[in-house]
Amino acid sequence: MRVKICGITQPQQATAIASLGATALGFICVPSSPRYVTATQIRAVVTQLPDNIDKIGVFANAHIQEINQIVQDAGLTGVQLHGDESPEFCYQVRKNFPSVEILKALRIRSLDHLELAAIYAQYVDTLLLDAYHPQQLGGTGKTLDWAMLEKFHPGTPWFLAGGLTPANILEALSLVNPDGIDLSSGVEIQPGNKDLNKVAELFQKLGSRE
Ligand SMILES: O=C(O)c1ccccc1NCC(=O)[C@H](O)[C@H](O)COP(=O)(O)O
């Protein structure tokens, strides 16, 4: 299973988290976020990481030119669209970056909202389901209703996100069967400062399933 730790800001924490078992790291390219990092800061982290770690930039309602510039300057291997991007916009991004993984985050409010997944699945490589929060776009610590996702099979690989922690991950995975999981605030001391003990506990819990 893919494991993405999101909201990385510090090079030493990135390499430690990769060594613990993360397969992907996320960098928040949304200026209003307390976890925001510039392309220069991301590059400083990315150059320290092994090739097999996915380096994913998280954007929200950004212009395609801005995404383009940051992908190149930072050395990203993936782009996560976490705002209100339309399927058409996702398709444009997909066409612009044929060798970059494109992820669309859907902030799920209700069962009806899940129907969007089938539409977006046609235009992106991967979906990410996050919890809806009226004021914050992401990193909220709010969980989804996992029982609602028991039969969720969008036809494309997907990550489960939203309020996952070392304490609740096994319960979540007993109900839901995603291709990957994404955690941010559940493994943090404060926004952008990851708690390596919690990350280690997460991988210990995941290891106990095998
Ligand atoms: O984390 C942020 O600050 C953020 C800001 C704006 C857009 C997206 C953001 N995070 C996206 C993520 O992929 C988080 O990992 C995801 O929302 C889960 O967060 P959490 O509930 O804290 O595990």
The ligand as an ORCA input file, in Angstrom:
! r2SCAN-3c Opt
* xyz 0 1
  O      -2.346     20.507      4.746
  C      -2.642     21.651      4.401
  O      -2.335     22.647      5.095
  C      -3.397     21.874      3.123
  C      -3.743     23.174      2.768
  C      -4.424     23.415      1.596
  C      -4.770     22.369      0.760
  C      -4.432     21.065      1.105
  C      -3.751     20.794      2.278
  N      -3.444     19.481      2.642
  C      -3.727     18.385      1.778
  C      -3.433     17.009      2.214
  O      -3.176     16.171      1.343
  C      -3.580     16.545      3.638
  O      -2.678     15.511      3.843
  C      -5.020     16.019      3.795
  O      -5.882     17.110      3.779
  C      -5.215     15.241      5.115
  O      -4.927     16.046      6.222
  P      -5.189     15.508      7.715
  O      -6.658     15.432      7.938
  O      -4.531     16.507      8.596
  O      -4.513     14.162      7.807
*
